[in-house]
Amino acid sequence: MQRAAPNPSVKKNLRKIRRFFGGSNTASYKHLRAHETKANLECRLLLEKKKNQENERRRHRENKEIC
C-alpha cells in the first residue's frame, strides 16, 4: 500500500512543528492527519479521489496500447 503524499497545508504545518521542536522531535504525517479539520479532510479526500481517477485512466490507456 502506497502512502499518500501530504498536501501543502500539512507540509506547512510539519515545518512549523519542526521549527518549534528544533527539528529533533517531529510530528508524523499520521499524527497531523488525526488533528485535521473537516474542511481539510474533505479537500484531501477529493484530491485523493481525483488522483485515483487519473491513475485509473492512465492504466486503462496503457492497457489499451498493449492490446
Stockholm file with secondary structure:
# STOCKHOLM 1.0

chainA/1-67         MQRAAPNPSVKKNLRKIRRFFGGSNTASYKHLRAHETKANLECRLLLEKKKNQENERRRHRENKEIC
#=GR chainA/1-67 SS CCCCCCCHHHHHHHHHHHHHTTTTSCCCHHHHHHTCCHHHHHHHHHHHHHHHHHHHHHHHHHHHHHC
#=GC SS_cons        CCCCCCCHHHHHHHHHHHHHTTTTSCCCHHHHHHTCCHHHHHHHHHHHHHHHHHHHHHHHHHHHHHC
//
